[in-house]
Amino acid sequence: MKNPLRLLLLVVVGAIGMAFAGPALAVYQPFMTVEQTSYKVGAPTAVDFVLGGGQNDDPSAKITIFSPAGYGNNLSQAPGTKLGNAFAIATGAIGPGVPSPLTGSVVVGDPANATLMAQSALCRQGKTTNTAVWLLNLSLLGQNLPPIPLFVNVVGPYVTVEICLPHPSQTTPAGVQLVYADAAVKGVFTNASTRGGYQWAADFTPYDSSTPPKPNIAGTVEYRSYSGLPSSVTLKRVKSKPSVVSFAGKLSVEGLDPKGIQLDLYAGAKVLPAPGAIVGGTGKQVAKKQGKTKGSKGTFSFSVPKVKKKTYFQARFEGYTIQGNCEGASPAGLPLALCKGTDLAPLNSAQVKVNPPPKKKKHK
């Protein structure tokens, strides 16, 4: 990828907000953002996949995710192993067009299971064998839904994850459409051993409008997520006026010119206040798109009112996409024009604990 990367701040803040920003007429604008727990060269990393689209989009028939070329993998986990947590949003589960939150987990399935092999044949053009099968187990209001199988294989330099979804007309109750999914897996991926920029890719295929509906292969589009190895955000407390708490930090993403980027600051009474790849975050934003970086060194600063009790702070980089066309060939061989965007991987700083100023002793 060319240096430096060009950035454009996403107009819609947050993946869930983006998922419900669809226009009135049916379109197809899916996206994917991938966040990792580590961006160190050669390090093991948990990976969080965030996929979604507009509420009024055509429903997705199939999604195929490709890991970056150069990443290592371990697909030897035993059936029943929990890989991570999951969260999703579906419409139509409790009423037409009504969004409903779903919670659950990603668990390793048995590739030799007859039901999963039959589902694989339908999803993968007759192929019944897979290196691994992951099950996206979700529940709504305490009721377990049928697991969604994810068929996992090594294809050349990539790990591929193939997901097939029923059309809303084929669900029970009819009309349910998955519009947002956030699923994490740990113990599977290892970062590439060479410094550089790496891209996750997802190919999305919608259903057509025929009866019964069929996958619209010609409507397939691609979306990517960029991870720079190495990448980091630092945060430390610096001297300030008694009335405020001030921080300084530095953003560094391999291949990125960090000038002019704005970060978020999270705070809370519990550890790890910012959301991350495998944590939901225990705090809240206290500064949104502030701390603008200065120059090519990526330095930034924050100041917030002094704290009255022990508080943890974290800086977070998120909500940016690469401006312009996608760069580099599609892992699926799709024309470059079908790649609709590239998000930059979010990342957090380590937390900083701040104690309130000591109380002044009263003189008797």
N, C-alpha and C positions, 0 to 999 in steps of 0.2 A: 504494500500500500504506500502511496506517495506520502511524503512528509512536507509540511505538517498537515494533519487532518483539519478540514474545515468544519466548523460547528454551526448548528442552528438550534436555538432553544425551542423545545417543543411548545407549541401554543397551548396544548391541553396538558395540564399538570397532573401527573399520576396515571398509572395504567388503568385503574378502574374508571376514572373519569373518561379516559379515551374509549373504553369499551362501550360507554353509553352515549357516544357523541355521533351516532349514525344519522345520516340524512333521511328525508322522508321516503325517497325512492330507493329500491334495492340496489346495492352496490356491493363491492367486495374489497375491503381494506384491512386485511389482517396484519398483525404485527407480532414480533417476538423480541423480548429483551432477556438476556442471560446475565445473571449476576453470580460471581464466584466468591468463595470465602478466602481464597488466596490468589494473588497475581504474581507470585514469585516464580522465577524460572525454575522448571523441573519439580515444583512442589505438588503434593497431593492437594486436591481442592474439591469441596462440595460445590454443586452446581444447582442453581435455581432457575427454572424455565418459567417465564411469564409469557403467555400467549393469549391473544384476544382479537376482537374486532368490533365493529359497530353493531348495536342492537338490531338495526334494520338491515344488516348485511345479509347476503345469501348465506345459508348455512354451509359450514365446511363438511366435506365428505371425507377428506383425508389430509393429514399433516405429516410430513416427513422432516425430521430434524437431523442435521449433519453436524458432528463435532468438528472442530478445526483440525486440519491436517497437521500432524506433529504431536497431538495430544496422546498420552497413553491411556490405557483402560484396563479395568479389572471387571470381568463379567462372570466371575465364578461363584457369586453368592448363592447360598442354598435357598431353595424355595421356602417362603415364609419369612425371609429376612426383610426387616423394614429398612428402606433406604432413606425415607424422609417424610415430611408432612406435606399436605396438599390443601389448597383452598380453591374454590371455583364459584362462579356465578352463572346461573342458568335462568332463562326467562321461560314462563309458561308452566312452571312446576306447581304453582299455587293459584294461577290465574293467567289469562292471556296477557302477555307483555309484561308481567310483573317480575322484576328481578328477585331471585332467591339466593342466599348464600349457602354454599355447600362446603363441608369440611371433611377431611379424611387423611389418607396416607398413600405412599407409594410402597408397594410390597412386591418382593420377587415371587413370580409364579413358576409353575412347573412346565417347561417347554414340551414335555411329553404328554401333558394332559390332553385327552382326546377333544374336549370342548375347545380348548385354546388352539389346538392344531386346526380344527375346522374353521374357527374364526380367522386364523392366520391365512388359510387358503382363500377365504373371501376377501381379505384385506390386501393380500400380497400376490394376487394373480396366480393362485394355485399353489403357492409355496407354503408347506406345512411345517417345515423345520426352522428353528431360530436358535441363535446362540443363547439368548435369554428372553424371557417375557416378564415385563413389569406390569403390575395391576394397579390402576388408579382407583382406589376404593374411596367412595364419597358417600356421605349421608346427608339427608335433609330433615331437619327437625327430629333427629334421632332415628330416622328410618334409613336403613342401608339400601343403596341403589345397586343395580347390577354393575360389577367391576368393568372398567374400561381397559382392555388389554393394550399394552404398548410393546410392539415387536422389535427387539433389539438385535442388531447384527453388526459385524465388522465388514465393511465393503471398501476395499483398497485402503487408503489412509484415514478413512472416516469410521466412526461409530454412527450408525443410522438408527433412529427411533421412529417407527411408523405407527400412526394412530388413525383408525377409521371410526367415524362417528355416524350413528343413524340419522336419517333425515327426521326433522321434527314430526312429520306425519306418521313416522314409524315408531315413535316412542310411546311409552305408557306412563302417564297420560299423554295423549297426542298433543303436540305443539311445544314440547320442551326443547330448548336450544341452548347449548353451552356457548357462552359468549366470552368467558374469561376463565383462565386456569393458571394457577401458580403452584408448581410442583418442584420439590427439591430432592436431589439424590446425593448421597455421600458414600465414599468408599469406592467410587467407580472411576473417576477421571483423575489424571495427572497432567499438569501443565507441560507444555513443550519444553525441551531442554535447551532451546536456542532463543535468545532475546529477539523480540519482534512483535508485529501486530498480527493477531489471529482472529478469524471470523467464524462464528457459529452461523449456520444458515437453516432456514425452515422453508419448505415448499408447501403451499396451501392450495388445495383443490376444492372448489365449491361444488354444490349440487346444481344441476340445471333445472329448468322449469317444466320438464316433461312429466308425464304420468304413466307409470310411477317414476319418481325422480332418479336420475342417474348422475354419477360424477361427471362434472364438466371439465374434462382433461384440458381442453383449449383455454379454459379460464384460470389455469394454474398460475400463481404468482409466487415470488420469493421475497423473503425479508431476512435481514441479517443483524447480528449483534457483534460488536467489535470489542475484543479484550486485548489490551496492551500488556505485554510481559517484558519487564515488570511494571507494575502500577502501584501507587500508594498515595494516601492522604495523611499528613501529619497534623497534630494539633497539640499546642502547649500553652500554658498560662503565662502571661507576661505582666509586667508591672503596669498599674493603672491607677486612676483616681479612686479614692475610697468608695465612691458611690457606684462604681461599675466593676465588672469582671471582664478583663480583656484577654483575648487569645490571639495567637499567631500560628500560621500553618503553611504547608506547602503541598500543592497538587502536582503529581508527576505520573504521566501516562505515556508509555512508550509509543512514539510516533505521533504524539499530540503536541501542538503548540498551545500551552495552557493560558495564553494571554486573554484576559477579558472574561474568563469563566466565573460564574457565580455559584457559590455553594450554599448548602443549608446547614443550620446548626440545630441539634436536638438536645433536649435537657430533660432530666427526670430524677426522681428520688431513688430509683432502682438502677442497677447496673444495666449497661447496654441500652441506652435510651433510643438509639436510632434503629429503624428496621434494617434488616440485612438478608443475606441469602438464605439463612436457616433460622433467623430469629424475627419475631414480629415487631420488636421495639417496645420498650417499656415507658417511653417518654413522649414528648410532643415537640413539634417545630417551634423554636423560639426566634429564629431568624430564617426567612425564606428567600432564596436566591439573593443573598447578600455576600459579604466577604469576597468581593470581586478580586480576582487574581491580577497581579501587576507584573507586566513584562513577561519575558520568556522563562523566568525562573518559577513561575506559578505560585508565588507567595500571596497570602491573603491574611485578613484579620477580622475579628469579630469583637464587639463590645455589647454586653448585656447588663441590666441592673444587678447590683450585688444580691447575693443569695441570702435567704433567711434560715435555711437549713441545708444539710449536706446534699449536694446536687452533682449528678454525673452529666458530662457534656460529650457530644460527639459531632464532628463535622461529616457531612455526607455529600458526595458528588453524584448527581442523577439528573435525568430529564433532558439529556442532550442527544442529538442525532447528527450524523455526518451530512453535511449539506451537499446537494448535487447527486450525481449518479453513483450507483454502487461501483466498487472497484474490484477487479479480479474476477476470474471465471467462476461460474456457478458449479458447485460440486455435483449437481444433477445434470449439468450440460444445458441448462435453460438459456435462452438468449438473455443477454445482460439487460435488455429493456424491460424484462419481466421482473427484475429486482426492484422493489418499490421503496426501499429505505434501509438504513443501517443505524441502529441505536448503539450508543456507547455504554459499556458495562458500568453499572453503578459501583461505588465502593465507599467504605467508611474509614474514618480515622480510629485509632485506639481511643478509649474513653479517658477523660480527665476528671478527677474528683476534686470538687471545690467545697471547702468547709466554710461556714459563715464566720464573719469576724468575731473574735472573742468579745464577750460582754465586758464592758468597763466595770471595774469594781467600785462600789459605792463607798465613800469615805464616811466613817462614823463621826 
